[in-house]
Amino acid sequence: MALLTALGVFVLILVIVLVLAMATRRADSSEIVSRRMSETRAVKKAETLEIRDGLIRDEQLSAIPVLHRLLLRWSGVERFNQFLAQAGVRTKPGKLLLLCAVLGFGSYFVDFTFSGNPLFALPIGLAASALPLIWVALKRRKRLQNFEKFFPDAIDLLGRAVRAGHAFTSGMEMIAKELPEPVSGEFRTTFEEHNFGIPLREALMHLSDRVPLVDVRFFIAGLLVQKETGGNLAELLDNLSRVIRERFKIQGEVRVRTAQGRLTAALLISLPPGLLLVLSYLNPTYIQVLFTDPWGTYLLVGGGCLQLLGGVIIWRVVTIEV
């Protein structure tokens, strides 16, 4: 009976997800504008259409009108939208939050059907609802790391372009054409923003918002100071590139010296859940009281919270920012 109930709940959640996916499967406003531009301005080049389409801001937070109005009242929706943009995710905030809610409630009801304990099912539902956000956070971290990896090469290319007599904006266009993503995409956006009338200072500040790295802030601050006070721009770019590469070198040495501490942290964090799994396999009756007795459930939830808190503290200790 419990199995049939769980299957029914699963099918119901699957139907809800499919209905919501079909309801939200509408053309984005940027695609509609791009199609209208291609119809009315067919004589324009395809590159110009692509550039303008990339600069069009889609202010619609969700394809569902009710959810869109609710998100407009949320004070943190701008930061959340920027968080998605930094990860390179083009999904609307409403769709991602809706997915989190469906996963959270679905996992909660399925686990509650099997265990019958709402206190034990609540952490599982919360963990399942956080999976899409964790995926976005990991993708954002990887994208920023890739940008930081190729950023010194972009500064070197910009310095060589300035030394060869090209304008600074022409150097940004070279970066957009020569270097891989995500460096080329971010500099292409900055270059096109400036081409379409946005002042260079404001376009560079937009770059700092899209790529929240210390090196990018140093780069923009150096450019703005040089623009106001004057000086050798090529030499400034060369020095900045050398400083960033030296920081990478120091960061590698720090990671080597803290490898033992990070290994110890990983062992300490994985030891309690690993021991729980081993005991449940070797002696199930010994560990079964934690799942059958009400106090056992309280101990599991409390232990999980303390384990999470301890893991965060340990990683903060062994992680050294350079």
C-alpha positions, 0 to 999 in steps of 0.5 A: 500500500505504501509503495502504491501511494509513493508511486501515485505521488511520484506520478502526480509530481511528474504530471505537475512538472510536465504541465508547468514545463509546457505552460512556461515553454514560450518564446523569450522576449529577446527571441521575439524582438530578434525575429521582428528585427530580422523581418523589418530590417532584413538588409542588416547584417546577421552579425549586427542582429546577433549583437543587438539581440545579446544586448536586449535585456529580458525583464520577464522573471517568469513566463507565469504572470502570477509568479512574475508579479510575486518575484517583482515584490522580492527585494533580492530578485536582482541579486538572484538574477545577477547570480544566474547571469554570473553562472552563464545560466539563461534560465528565468529565475521563476523557472529555477525557483519553481523547480526547487519547490517541486523537487523539495515538496516531491522529496518531502512527500515521498520520504514522508510516505515511506518513513511516516516521520515529518521531522525526518522528511523535512531535511531531505526535502530541503536538501532536494530543493537546494540541488538546483541552486547548488548546481548553479553555484558550482557552474558559476564557480567554474565559469569564474575560474575559467575567466580568471585563468584566461584573464592575464592573456586578455590583458597581455593581448590588450597591452600589445594592441595598445602598444601597436597603436590600436585604440583601447576599444579595438583591443577589447574587440580583439579579445572578443575574437581571439580568446575563448569563453567566457573572457571573449563573451564578457569583453564582447558585451563590454565592447558592444555596450560602449559601441551602442552609446554607454560611456566606457566607465559605465561599461567597465563597471557593468563588467565588474558586476558580471565578473565579481573578481578581485583581479577584474576590479584592479584592472578596471580601477587601474584603467579609470585612474589612468584615464583621469591622470594619464600615463603609459597604458601599455606598461600599466597592463603589463604590470597588472598581468605580471601581478595576477600571474604572481598571485596565481603562483603564490596561490598554487604554493598555498594549496600545496602547503595546505593539502594535508589540512584539506585532506584531514578536513575531508576525512573528518567530514566524511567519517560520521556518515561513512561510519553510519553506512558501515554500521547499517551494513554490518549490524543493522539491528544496532543502528535501527533504533535511530530510525525507529525511536523518536529520540533517534530521529532527533539525534540524527537531525541534530547530528546532521546539523552539527556535522554541516556546521562543523564542515563549514567551519573546518573548510573556512579554516583550511581555505586561505584566500590569496 
